[in-house]
Each structure stands twice: as structure tokens, then as C-alpha cells.
Amino acid sequence: MIKTETVRIYYNPRCSKCRATVALVAERGYAIELVEYLLTPPTKEELRGLLHKLGMKPFALVRTGEEAYQRYAGRTLDDEEWLDALAAHPVLIERPIVVRGDKAVVARPPEKVLALL
């Protein structure tokens, strides 16, 4: 049975953790809105809203293993500068981010999404 509430998932289809998260949400009957954030990156304001729902600061969402991170490594950036960096280089955004209502979670590992459902 499909639930009437839609869950939004910011994901990369090439990521196995993202695919596993989508499967977990689908198995529980939720309608899913998939956002391929590398193709349609969130704006700075959308990122601000996501971070509020996540209860996180911008740097906590940064994938420091990405090549694009090297331009920021060793620098001290404030929250606004990190938001600018995430908006300019969406590859730096940790994934998958799952949003349900006014709450969100970074589903790493994928089972973390269960607390949101």
C-alpha cells in the first residue's frame, strides 16, 4: 500500500548507498520523489533549509574525500562560505539525504532512514 506522504531523496543513482536507501523507503510503501542533486543541484537557500531539517552545520555535509574539496582543504570557512561551496560544487554534498515533512536524515548507512519513516 502506497502511503499518501511523499518522501524526497537527494541521491546519486551511481551510489550503492543511495540505491539501498531508495529500496528501503519503497519497501515501506512511501511515494518517492527522487532528486538527482548532481543534475539539479540545490540552491544555497534550499541547502539552508535542508541543513535546518537535518539539524546540521554546512561543513558536516561536506564530502572531504572528493577532489573538489582540495580547493577548500586547510582553509577556515564560515557557514555562509561552506553553503556557497556546496552550492557551487554539489559533488561535495553528502548523500543520500532523505526528507520527510520537516525532518531529514543523511542515510549513511542506509538503515538510518528507518528512524525517519
Chimera marker file (.cmm) of the C-alpha trace (Angstrom):
<marker_set name="trace">
<marker id="1" x="0.000" y="0.000" z="0.000" r="1" g="1" b="0" radius="0.5"/>
<marker id="2" x="1.389" y="3.388" z="-1.036" r="1" g="1" b="0" radius="0.5"/>
<marker id="3" x="1.318" y="5.980" z="1.711" r="1" g="1" b="0" radius="0.5"/>
<marker id="4" x="-0.007" y="9.391" z="0.722" r="1" g="1" b="0" radius="0.5"/>
<marker id="5" x="3.040" y="11.187" z="2.067" r="1" g="1" b="0" radius="0.5"/>
<marker id="6" x="5.899" y="11.654" z="-0.383" r="1" g="1" b="0" radius="0.5"/>
<marker id="7" x="9.488" y="11.240" z="0.741" r="1" g="1" b="0" radius="0.5"/>
<marker id="8" x="12.114" y="13.256" z="-1.142" r="1" g="1" b="0" radius="0.5"/>
<marker id="9" x="15.515" y="11.658" z="-1.651" r="1" g="1" b="0" radius="0.5"/>
<marker id="10" x="18.536" y="13.630" z="-2.856" r="1" g="1" b="0" radius="0.5"/>
<marker id="11" x="20.675" y="10.956" z="-4.437" r="1" g="1" b="0" radius="0.5"/>
<marker id="12" x="23.220" y="9.877" z="-6.996" r="1" g="1" b="0" radius="0.5"/>
<marker id="13" x="21.965" y="6.831" z="-8.948" r="1" g="1" b="0" radius="0.5"/>
<marker id="14" x="25.553" y="5.549" z="-9.254" r="1" g="1" b="0" radius="0.5"/>
<marker id="15" x="25.862" y="5.313" z="-5.445" r="1" g="1" b="0" radius="0.5"/>
<marker id="16" x="25.042" y="1.928" z="-3.905" r="1" g="1" b="0" radius="0.5"/>
<marker id="17" x="24.085" y="3.524" z="-0.544" r="1" g="1" b="0" radius="0.5"/>
<marker id="18" x="21.615" y="5.760" z="-2.394" r="1" g="1" b="0" radius="0.5"/>
<marker id="19" x="20.063" y="2.836" z="-4.237" r="1" g="1" b="0" radius="0.5"/>
<marker id="20" x="19.772" y="0.838" z="-0.999" r="1" g="1" b="0" radius="0.5"/>
<marker id="21" x="18.089" y="3.800" z="0.716" r="1" g="1" b="0" radius="0.5"/>
<marker id="22" x="15.581" y="4.189" z="-2.132" r="1" g="1" b="0" radius="0.5"/>
<marker id="23" x="14.778" y="0.475" z="-1.834" r="1" g="1" b="0" radius="0.5"/>
<marker id="24" x="14.217" y="0.709" z="1.946" r="1" g="1" b="0" radius="0.5"/>
<marker id="25" x="11.824" y="3.644" z="1.550" r="1" g="1" b="0" radius="0.5"/>
<marker id="26" x="9.969" y="1.973" z="-1.335" r="1" g="1" b="0" radius="0.5"/>
<marker id="27" x="9.611" y="-1.295" z="0.621" r="1" g="1" b="0" radius="0.5"/>
<marker id="28" x="7.761" y="0.633" z="3.312" r="1" g="1" b="0" radius="0.5"/>
<marker id="29" x="5.206" y="1.913" z="0.814" r="1" g="1" b="0" radius="0.5"/>
<marker id="30" x="6.167" y="5.573" z="0.573" r="1" g="1" b="0" radius="0.5"/>
<marker id="31" x="5.819" y="7.545" z="-2.623" r="1" g="1" b="0" radius="0.5"/>
<marker id="32" x="9.283" y="8.785" z="-3.545" r="1" g="1" b="0" radius="0.5"/>
<marker id="33" x="10.436" y="11.960" z="-5.240" r="1" g="1" b="0" radius="0.5"/>
<marker id="34" x="13.984" y="11.403" z="-6.469" r="1" g="1" b="0" radius="0.5"/>
<marker id="35" x="16.271" y="14.388" z="-6.896" r="1" g="1" b="0" radius="0.5"/>
<marker id="36" x="19.499" y="13.715" z="-8.767" r="1" g="1" b="0" radius="0.5"/>
<marker id="37" x="21.329" y="16.505" z="-6.999" r="1" g="1" b="0" radius="0.5"/>
<marker id="38" x="24.300" y="16.446" z="-9.396" r="1" g="1" b="0" radius="0.5"/>
<marker id="39" x="21.949" y="17.187" z="-12.326" r="1" g="1" b="0" radius="0.5"/>
<marker id="40" x="19.666" y="19.599" z="-10.452" r="1" g="1" b="0" radius="0.5"/>
<marker id="41" x="21.754" y="20.969" z="-7.588" r="1" g="1" b="0" radius="0.5"/>
<marker id="42" x="20.007" y="22.566" z="-4.639" r="1" g="1" b="0" radius="0.5"/>
<marker id="43" x="20.356" y="26.325" z="-4.341" r="1" g="1" b="0" radius="0.5"/>
<marker id="44" x="22.037" y="27.932" z="-1.378" r="1" g="1" b="0" radius="0.5"/>
<marker id="45" x="18.605" y="28.600" z="0.155" r="1" g="1" b="0" radius="0.5"/>
<marker id="46" x="17.475" y="25.007" z="-0.448" r="1" g="1" b="0" radius="0.5"/>
<marker id="47" x="20.680" y="23.821" z="1.226" r="1" g="1" b="0" radius="0.5"/>
<marker id="48" x="19.983" y="26.114" z="4.163" r="1" g="1" b="0" radius="0.5"/>
<marker id="49" x="16.509" y="24.544" z="4.501" r="1" g="1" b="0" radius="0.5"/>
<marker id="50" x="17.907" y="21.006" z="4.257" r="1" g="1" b="0" radius="0.5"/>
<marker id="51" x="20.524" y="21.745" z="6.909" r="1" g="1" b="0" radius="0.5"/>
<marker id="52" x="17.825" y="23.115" z="9.212" r="1" g="1" b="0" radius="0.5"/>
<marker id="53" x="15.809" y="19.894" z="8.785" r="1" g="1" b="0" radius="0.5"/>
<marker id="54" x="18.962" y="17.836" z="9.331" r="1" g="1" b="0" radius="0.5"/>
<marker id="55" x="19.976" y="19.861" z="12.389" r="1" g="1" b="0" radius="0.5"/>
<marker id="56" x="23.485" y="20.169" z="10.941" r="1" g="1" b="0" radius="0.5"/>
<marker id="57" x="26.032" y="22.850" z="10.114" r="1" g="1" b="0" radius="0.5"/>
<marker id="58" x="27.163" y="23.096" z="6.472" r="1" g="1" b="0" radius="0.5"/>
<marker id="59" x="30.614" y="21.559" z="6.999" r="1" g="1" b="0" radius="0.5"/>
<marker id="60" x="29.008" y="18.387" z="8.424" r="1" g="1" b="0" radius="0.5"/>
<marker id="61" x="27.537" y="17.789" z="4.950" r="1" g="1" b="0" radius="0.5"/>
<marker id="62" x="30.866" y="18.106" z="3.105" r="1" g="1" b="0" radius="0.5"/>
<marker id="63" x="32.381" y="15.041" z="1.429" r="1" g="1" b="0" radius="0.5"/>
<marker id="64" x="36.043" y="15.683" z="2.222" r="1" g="1" b="0" radius="0.5"/>
<marker id="65" x="37.242" y="12.794" z="0.053" r="1" g="1" b="0" radius="0.5"/>
<marker id="66" x="36.119" y="14.476" z="-3.163" r="1" g="1" b="0" radius="0.5"/>
<marker id="67" x="38.681" y="16.098" z="-5.447" r="1" g="1" b="0" radius="0.5"/>
<marker id="68" x="36.691" y="19.349" z="-5.376" r="1" g="1" b="0" radius="0.5"/>
<marker id="69" x="37.323" y="19.543" z="-1.619" r="1" g="1" b="0" radius="0.5"/>
<marker id="70" x="41.040" y="20.146" z="-2.198" r="1" g="1" b="0" radius="0.5"/>
<marker id="71" x="40.392" y="23.801" z="-3.083" r="1" g="1" b="0" radius="0.5"/>
<marker id="72" x="38.974" y="24.260" z="0.449" r="1" g="1" b="0" radius="0.5"/>
<marker id="73" x="41.228" y="21.937" z="2.458" r="1" g="1" b="0" radius="0.5"/>
<marker id="74" x="43.171" y="23.715" z="5.172" r="1" g="1" b="0" radius="0.5"/>
<marker id="75" x="41.048" y="26.861" z="4.914" r="1" g="1" b="0" radius="0.5"/>
<marker id="76" x="38.781" y="28.151" z="7.643" r="1" g="1" b="0" radius="0.5"/>
<marker id="77" x="35.382" y="28.897" z="6.134" r="1" g="1" b="0" radius="0.5"/>
<marker id="78" x="32.301" y="30.131" z="7.961" r="1" g="1" b="0" radius="0.5"/>
<marker id="79" x="28.848" y="28.600" z="7.445" r="1" g="1" b="0" radius="0.5"/>
<marker id="80" x="27.943" y="31.006" z="4.625" r="1" g="1" b="0" radius="0.5"/>
<marker id="81" x="31.171" y="30.233" z="2.764" r="1" g="1" b="0" radius="0.5"/>
<marker id="82" x="30.537" y="26.484" z="3.116" r="1" g="1" b="0" radius="0.5"/>
<marker id="83" x="26.995" y="26.992" z="1.800" r="1" g="1" b="0" radius="0.5"/>
<marker id="84" x="28.485" y="28.808" z="-1.189" r="1" g="1" b="0" radius="0.5"/>
<marker id="85" x="30.948" y="25.935" z="-1.714" r="1" g="1" b="0" radius="0.5"/>
<marker id="86" x="28.216" y="23.279" z="-1.530" r="1" g="1" b="0" radius="0.5"/>
<marker id="87" x="26.015" y="25.224" z="-3.946" r="1" g="1" b="0" radius="0.5"/>
<marker id="88" x="28.912" y="25.752" z="-6.367" r="1" g="1" b="0" radius="0.5"/>
<marker id="89" x="30.190" y="22.155" z="-6.128" r="1" g="1" b="0" radius="0.5"/>
<marker id="90" x="27.265" y="19.802" z="-5.425" r="1" g="1" b="0" radius="0.5"/>
<marker id="91" x="29.617" y="16.805" z="-5.642" r="1" g="1" b="0" radius="0.5"/>
<marker id="92" x="30.693" y="17.873" z="-2.140" r="1" g="1" b="0" radius="0.5"/>
<marker id="93" x="27.201" y="17.197" z="-0.705" r="1" g="1" b="0" radius="0.5"/>
<marker id="94" x="26.969" y="14.009" z="1.360" r="1" g="1" b="0" radius="0.5"/>
<marker id="95" x="24.331" y="11.596" z="0.127" r="1" g="1" b="0" radius="0.5"/>
<marker id="96" x="21.677" y="10.357" z="0.263" r="1" g="1" b="0" radius="0.5"/>
<marker id="97" x="19.619" y="12.986" z="2.048" r="1" g="1" b="0" radius="0.5"/>
<marker id="98" x="16.080" y="11.852" z="2.808" r="1" g="1" b="0" radius="0.5"/>
<marker id="99" x="13.384" y="14.398" z="3.662" r="1" g="1" b="0" radius="0.5"/>
<marker id="100" x="10.036" y="13.589" z="5.232" r="1" g="1" b="0" radius="0.5"/>
<marker id="101" x="7.979" y="16.583" z="6.273" r="1" g="1" b="0" radius="0.5"/>
<marker id="102" x="10.054" y="18.891" z="8.449" r="1" g="1" b="0" radius="0.5"/>
<marker id="103" x="12.727" y="16.293" z="9.254" r="1" g="1" b="0" radius="0.5"/>
<marker id="104" x="15.633" y="14.915" z="7.243" r="1" g="1" b="0" radius="0.5"/>
<marker id="105" x="18.464" y="12.437" z="7.632" r="1" g="1" b="0" radius="0.5"/>
<marker id="106" x="21.687" y="11.609" z="5.823" r="1" g="1" b="0" radius="0.5"/>
<marker id="107" x="21.125" y="7.905" z="5.244" r="1" g="1" b="0" radius="0.5"/>
<marker id="108" x="24.656" y="6.614" z="5.725" r="1" g="1" b="0" radius="0.5"/>
<marker id="109" x="24.331" y="3.757" z="6.370" r="1" g="1" b="0" radius="0.5"/>
<marker id="110" x="21.014" y="3.326" z="4.537" r="1" g="1" b="0" radius="0.5"/>
<marker id="111" x="19.326" y="1.930" z="7.651" r="1" g="1" b="0" radius="0.5"/>
<marker id="112" x="19.490" y="5.400" z="9.227" r="1" g="1" b="0" radius="0.5"/>
<marker id="113" x="16.447" y="6.262" z="7.097" r="1" g="1" b="0" radius="0.5"/>
<marker id="114" x="14.292" y="3.921" z="9.191" r="1" g="1" b="0" radius="0.5"/>
<marker id="115" x="14.267" y="6.388" z="12.094" r="1" g="1" b="0" radius="0.5"/>
<marker id="116" x="12.657" y="8.932" z="9.763" r="1" g="1" b="0" radius="0.5"/>
<marker id="117" x="9.904" y="6.636" z="8.458" r="1" g="1" b="0" radius="0.5"/>
<link id1="1" id2="2" r="1" g="1" b="0" radius="0.2"/>
<link id1="2" id2="3" r="1" g="1" b="0" radius="0.2"/>
<link id1="3" id2="4" r="1" g="1" b="0" radius="0.2"/>
<link id1="4" id2="5" r="1" g="1" b="0" radius="0.2"/>
<link id1="5" id2="6" r="1" g="1" b="0" radius="0.2"/>
<link id1="6" id2="7" r="1" g="1" b="0" radius="0.2"/>
<link id1="7" id2="8" r="1" g="1" b="0" radius="0.2"/>
<link id1="8" id2="9" r="1" g="1" b="0" radius="0.2"/>
<link id1="9" id2="10" r="1" g="1" b="0" radius="0.2"/>
<link id1="10" id2="11" r="1" g="1" b="0" radius="0.2"/>
<link id1="11" id2="12" r="1" g="1" b="0" radius="0.2"/>
<link id1="12" id2="13" r="1" g="1" b="0" radius="0.2"/>
<link id1="13" id2="14" r="1" g="1" b="0" radius="0.2"/>
<link id1="14" id2="15" r="1" g="1" b="0" radius="0.2"/>
<link id1="15" id2="16" r="1" g="1" b="0" radius="0.2"/>
<link id1="16" id2="17" r="1" g="1" b="0" radius="0.2"/>
<link id1="17" id2="18" r="1" g="1" b="0" radius="0.2"/>
<link id1="18" id2="19" r="1" g="1" b="0" radius="0.2"/>
<link id1="19" id2="20" r="1" g="1" b="0" radius="0.2"/>
<link id1="20" id2="21" r="1" g="1" b="0" radius="0.2"/>
<link id1="21" id2="22" r="1" g="1" b="0" radius="0.2"/>
<link id1="22" id2="23" r="1" g="1" b="0" radius="0.2"/>
<link id1="23" id2="24" r="1" g="1" b="0" radius="0.2"/>
<link id1="24" id2="25" r="1" g="1" b="0" radius="0.2"/>
<link id1="25" id2="26" r="1" g="1" b="0" radius="0.2"/>
<link id1="26" id2="27" r="1" g="1" b="0" radius="0.2"/>
<link id1="27" id2="28" r="1" g="1" b="0" radius="0.2"/>
<link id1="28" id2="29" r="1" g="1" b="0" radius="0.2"/>
<link id1="29" id2="30" r="1" g="1" b="0" radius="0.2"/>
<link id1="30" id2="31" r="1" g="1" b="0" radius="0.2"/>
<link id1="31" id2="32" r="1" g="1" b="0" radius="0.2"/>
<link id1="32" id2="33" r="1" g="1" b="0" radius="0.2"/>
<link id1="33" id2="34" r="1" g="1" b="0" radius="0.2"/>
<link id1="34" id2="35" r="1" g="1" b="0" radius="0.2"/>
<link id1="35" id2="36" r="1" g="1" b="0" radius="0.2"/>
<link id1="36" id2="37" r="1" g="1" b="0" radius="0.2"/>
<link id1="37" id2="38" r="1" g="1" b="0" radius="0.2"/>
<link id1="38" id2="39" r="1" g="1" b="0" radius="0.2"/>
<link id1="39" id2="40" r="1" g="1" b="0" radius="0.2"/>
<link id1="40" id2="41" r="1" g="1" b="0" radius="0.2"/>
<link id1="41" id2="42" r="1" g="1" b="0" radius="0.2"/>
<link id1="42" id2="43" r="1" g="1" b="0" radius="0.2"/>
<link id1="43" id2="44" r="1" g="1" b="0" radius="0.2"/>
<link id1="44" id2="45" r="1" g="1" b="0" radius="0.2"/>
<link id1="45" id2="46" r="1" g="1" b="0" radius="0.2"/>
<link id1="46" id2="47" r="1" g="1" b="0" radius="0.2"/>
<link id1="47" id2="48" r="1" g="1" b="0" radius="0.2"/>
<link id1="48" id2="49" r="1" g="1" b="0" radius="0.2"/>
<link id1="49" id2="50" r="1" g="1" b="0" radius="0.2"/>
<link id1="50" id2="51" r="1" g="1" b="0" radius="0.2"/>
<link id1="51" id2="52" r="1" g="1" b="0" radius="0.2"/>
<link id1="52" id2="53" r="1" g="1" b="0" radius="0.2"/>
<link id1="53" id2="54" r="1" g="1" b="0" radius="0.2"/>
<link id1="54" id2="55" r="1" g="1" b="0" radius="0.2"/>
<link id1="55" id2="56" r="1" g="1" b="0" radius="0.2"/>
<link id1="56" id2="57" r="1" g="1" b="0" radius="0.2"/>
<link id1="57" id2="58" r="1" g="1" b="0" radius="0.2"/>
<link id1="58" id2="59" r="1" g="1" b="0" radius="0.2"/>
<link id1="59" id2="60" r="1" g="1" b="0" radius="0.2"/>
<link id1="60" id2="61" r="1" g="1" b="0" radius="0.2"/>
<link id1="61" id2="62" r="1" g="1" b="0" radius="0.2"/>
<link id1="62" id2="63" r="1" g="1" b="0" radius="0.2"/>
<link id1="63" id2="64" r="1" g="1" b="0" radius="0.2"/>
<link id1="64" id2="65" r="1" g="1" b="0" radius="0.2"/>
<link id1="65" id2="66" r="1" g="1" b="0" radius="0.2"/>
<link id1="66" id2="67" r="1" g="1" b="0" radius="0.2"/>
<link id1="67" id2="68" r="1" g="1" b="0" radius="0.2"/>
<link id1="68" id2="69" r="1" g="1" b="0" radius="0.2"/>
<link id1="69" id2="70" r="1" g="1" b="0" radius="0.2"/>
<link id1="70" id2="71" r="1" g="1" b="0" radius="0.2"/>
<link id1="71" id2="72" r="1" g="1" b="0" radius="0.2"/>
<link id1="72" id2="73" r="1" g="1" b="0" radius="0.2"/>
<link id1="73" id2="74" r="1" g="1" b="0" radius="0.2"/>
<link id1="74" id2="75" r="1" g="1" b="0" radius="0.2"/>
<link id1="75" id2="76" r="1" g="1" b="0" radius="0.2"/>
<link id1="76" id2="77" r="1" g="1" b="0" radius="0.2"/>
<link id1="77" id2="78" r="1" g="1" b="0" radius="0.2"/>
<link id1="78" id2="79" r="1" g="1" b="0" radius="0.2"/>
<link id1="79" id2="80" r="1" g="1" b="0" radius="0.2"/>
<link id1="80" id2="81" r="1" g="1" b="0" radius="0.2"/>
<link id1="81" id2="82" r="1" g="1" b="0" radius="0.2"/>
<link id1="82" id2="83" r="1" g="1" b="0" radius="0.2"/>
<link id1="83" id2="84" r="1" g="1" b="0" radius="0.2"/>
<link id1="84" id2="85" r="1" g="1" b="0" radius="0.2"/>
<link id1="85" id2="86" r="1" g="1" b="0" radius="0.2"/>
<link id1="86" id2="87" r="1" g="1" b="0" radius="0.2"/>
<link id1="87" id2="88" r="1" g="1" b="0" radius="0.2"/>
<link id1="88" id2="89" r="1" g="1" b="0" radius="0.2"/>
<link id1="89" id2="90" r="1" g="1" b="0" radius="0.2"/>
<link id1="90" id2="91" r="1" g="1" b="0" radius="0.2"/>
<link id1="91" id2="92" r="1" g="1" b="0" radius="0.2"/>
<link id1="92" id2="93" r="1" g="1" b="0" radius="0.2"/>
<link id1="93" id2="94" r="1" g="1" b="0" radius="0.2"/>
<link id1="94" id2="95" r="1" g="1" b="0" radius="0.2"/>
<link id1="95" id2="96" r="1" g="1" b="0" radius="0.2"/>
<link id1="96" id2="97" r="1" g="1" b="0" radius="0.2"/>
<link id1="97" id2="98" r="1" g="1" b="0" radius="0.2"/>
<link id1="98" id2="99" r="1" g="1" b="0" radius="0.2"/>
<link id1="99" id2="100" r="1" g="1" b="0" radius="0.2"/>
<link id1="100" id2="101" r="1" g="1" b="0" radius="0.2"/>
<link id1="101" id2="102" r="1" g="1" b="0" radius="0.2"/>
<link id1="102" id2="103" r="1" g="1" b="0" radius="0.2"/>
<link id1="103" id2="104" r="1" g="1" b="0" radius="0.2"/>
<link id1="104" id2="105" r="1" g="1" b="0" radius="0.2"/>
<link id1="105" id2="106" r="1" g="1" b="0" radius="0.2"/>
<link id1="106" id2="107" r="1" g="1" b="0" radius="0.2"/>
<link id1="107" id2="108" r="1" g="1" b="0" radius="0.2"/>
<link id1="108" id2="109" r="1" g="1" b="0" radius="0.2"/>
<link id1="109" id2="110" r="1" g="1" b="0" radius="0.2"/>
<link id1="110" id2="111" r="1" g="1" b="0" radius="0.2"/>
<link id1="111" id2="112" r="1" g="1" b="0" radius="0.2"/>
<link id1="112" id2="113" r="1" g="1" b="0" radius="0.2"/>
<link id1="113" id2="114" r="1" g="1" b="0" radius="0.2"/>
<link id1="114" id2="115" r="1" g="1" b="0" radius="0.2"/>
<link id1="115" id2="116" r="1" g="1" b="0" radius="0.2"/>
<link id1="116" id2="117" r="1" g="1" b="0" radius="0.2"/>
</marker_set>
